[in-house]
Each structure stands twice: as C-alpha cells, then as structure tokens.
Amino acid sequence: MSPTDHPQGDDVPTTVKAYAATSATEPLTPFEVERRDVGPKDVRIDIKFAGICHSDIHTARSEWGPATYPVVVGHEIAGTVAEVGSEVTKFSVGDRVGVGCMVDSCGECKNCLAGDEQFCVEGNVGTYNSVGKDGEPTHGGYSQAIVVTEGFVCSIPEGIDLDVAAPLLCAGITTYSPLKQWGAGPGKKVAVIGLGGLGHMAVKLAHAMGAEVTVLSQSLKKQEDGLRLGADHYYATSDPDTFQALRGQFDLIVNTVSAMLDFDAYLSLLDVRGAMVNVGLPEEPLSLRMFSVVVGNKSFAGSNIGGIAQTQEMLDFCAEHGIGSEVEVIAADKVNEAYERVLASDVRYRFVIDIATL
C-alpha cells in the first residue's frame, strides 16, 4: 500500500520514498526515510508537491555549515491530510495543507507566544537538517509523507492549486512578511531587486497590496514578465542612468538577491525615512557607508520568514487575490538537473517536484 491510498484508521507505512543528499559533493539520490507514528497532536500529510528553494541547495551542499547526512531537504510542502491524532482540532483527513520552514518550537517563550515561532528563544525546529523534540533528525518535503505537530500545519485555501501553492510556504511568506511590516500599500512606492523565485512573489504581493511596484534587475530581459506579474515599472541596474533617474523615489526596497551589491547606490534610491529590507543572504560580509543611512533617516534591515499565523494570513491573502507562484513542475529524478538550472538562473520562477513521481 502506498502512503497516498490508505483509508483513515488503517495502518500506514512509516517508511516512505524520498530523495536525499548523502554528502556535500554527491548528487541527490533515491532514499527511504522513516516517519514517526502519529501522536495525539500530530498530522500526517501525504505530500503532493515540494518546491525547490535555494536554501535546499545550500543545505544539501553544506554551504551554510555542515549538514547531517543523509538529509532530505524541502520546506515548501503542499499536500493533503492522511491521518490526524486524537487531540487534533484544526484538520481532518482530506484537508489541503502546507508546511513551511519549521515544524516545531518551544511554544512558551515570548516570541512563540507573540506568533513569532521563527524566533523561538530555544530555537525553532527546522523542517530539515534539524533535530526534533524526539531527538531524531528532521527530514523535509522531497518525500512521500511527513508527520508534523498540528500547530505548524497551515491550511491551503480552495482556489490555489497545490503545485503553485507549495512555494508560498517559503518564497511567499519570505516576501509577504517584510511587505506587511514596512507598510506596502496604496500610496507607497515599492522597489523589488531581482525577479527570481523570491522577487516574482514580492512583485505579485506588493501589487495586490496596492503599492506602485518597480523591478530593479540587471537587464531588461525579464521586463515583459515583470510587467505581466504586476510591476508598474522596470529598470536595468546595469544602466548608470537608472540610479540618477530614481534617486529618492522609494518608500521601500525589498532586496531578494544574494549577490554583493553597491548598497550605497541602492540606498540613494530611498525617500526620507525609507527602508531597504534584505531577504537575500550574501555569503560575504557587506560594505556600506553609514552616511547612506544616516542622511535621510533611512533604514537598512533584514527580514526572516513569518510565524505560523502570518503564514496562514499570507495563504488566505493569496487565495483572495488569485496569487500563486509561477512554477515548472518536474519529476523527482530531475532534481539534480533542476539544482544546476537554479544556480544558472534558468527557471521562471520556481521548480516544484511532483512527489507522485518518486
């Protein structure tokens, strides 16, 4: 019996098919992962689609510190509920659900109580390459099923297909959170640096929030896409005239790229009291002149993902506005090829694995 065809109450397999990284230098390969039995507060999810995030690649290749191998990555998970524990109240078998970057936290610290589980004082439990409260390593969404405590499962509203919903659990919330925190909306001018997996979601969301949206990209090769996705303006940053033309224009700049930029030049594009918020993660230390921030009372900030409540808010917002990620669905055996294409920026705009192909 496969983990996708069992009726409620039947014994279900705890060992499921997956794709795993076994070292920093080897390609991902087929693997079997053991999932825990469903506890009273747990939800077992049959995974239908899993998005490929650049974080997956960094982890699989130990680029953000040593990974614990073998590791099944994937934190953009969309599927349906297969089994619920006796104390679960939010979900029923058959519900459409998603899981993002974390699967547990202490639930008691000031940040957890404020709905900021991502900043749990004890450290949240990552969906993969982390250690659960049972002491076992966590494995993510490149697999047929996952068991997650109820509080870290989100409902995917009707109106969003599961394949385009999967990347919302990371790319969606990563861009929604700073747009909300820094007040993107009517009367606000928002610039998005980069039109990739994160950038295209930032454009869609900022447009739906009512902001005037400008894309800042190295070239104009994605201009048609950017305007189609909701941008009002599109500029090439390789053109030196761009920075002069846009000087002092923006209330908010969301930087979605991980490349080293001339941050002083970008900060010059902010209006007084404007903010440049970074969601990309360059590997090297940054350099900027403090004058670029102090003159004009500007802010240079960072933003992580959101908490579970805000992630649900984002999913509901996307359903209301008909927003999903732009995806290319692939078979599981194409994952290594997809990784290379991500590194070459050869995807518009998010790869999603069809888990039925495992």
Secondary structure as GFF3:
##gff-version 3
##sequence-region A 1 358
A	DSSP	beta_strand	15	20	.	.	.	ID=ss1
A	DSSP	beta_strand	29	34	.	.	.	ID=ss2
A	DSSP	beta_strand	42	51	.	.	.	ID=ss3
A	DSSP	alpha_helix	54	60	.	.	.	ID=ss4
A	DSSP	beta_strand	77	84	.	.	.	ID=ss5
A	DSSP	beta_strand	96	99	.	.	.	ID=ss6
A	DSSP	beta_strand	102	104	.	.	.	ID=ss7
A	DSSP	alpha_helix	110	113	.	.	.	ID=ss8
A	DSSP	three_ten_helix	117	119	.	.	.	ID=ss9
A	DSSP	beta_strand	125	126	.	.	.	ID=ss10
A	DSSP	beta_strand	145	149	.	.	.	ID=ss11
A	DSSP	three_ten_helix	150	152	.	.	.	ID=ss12
A	DSSP	beta_strand	154	155	.	.	.	ID=ss13
A	DSSP	alpha_helix	162	165	.	.	.	ID=ss14
A	DSSP	three_ten_helix	166	169	.	.	.	ID=ss15
A	DSSP	alpha_helix	171	181	.	.	.	ID=ss16
A	DSSP	beta_strand	189	193	.	.	.	ID=ss17
A	DSSP	alpha_helix	199	209	.	.	.	ID=ss18
A	DSSP	beta_strand	212	217	.	.	.	ID=ss19
A	DSSP	alpha_helix	223	229	.	.	.	ID=ss20
A	DSSP	beta_strand	233	236	.	.	.	ID=ss21
A	DSSP	alpha_helix	240	245	.	.	.	ID=ss22
A	DSSP	beta_strand	250	255	.	.	.	ID=ss23
A	DSSP	alpha_helix	263	267	.	.	.	ID=ss24
A	DSSP	beta_strand	270	278	.	.	.	ID=ss25
A	DSSP	alpha_helix	291	294	.	.	.	ID=ss26
A	DSSP	beta_strand	299	302	.	.	.	ID=ss27
A	DSSP	alpha_helix	308	321	.	.	.	ID=ss28
A	DSSP	beta_strand	327	331	.	.	.	ID=ss29
A	DSSP	three_ten_helix	332	334	.	.	.	ID=ss30
A	DSSP	alpha_helix	335	343	.	.	.	ID=ss31
A	DSSP	beta_strand	350	354	.	.	.	ID=ss32
A	DSSP	three_ten_helix	355	357	.	.	.	ID=ss33
###
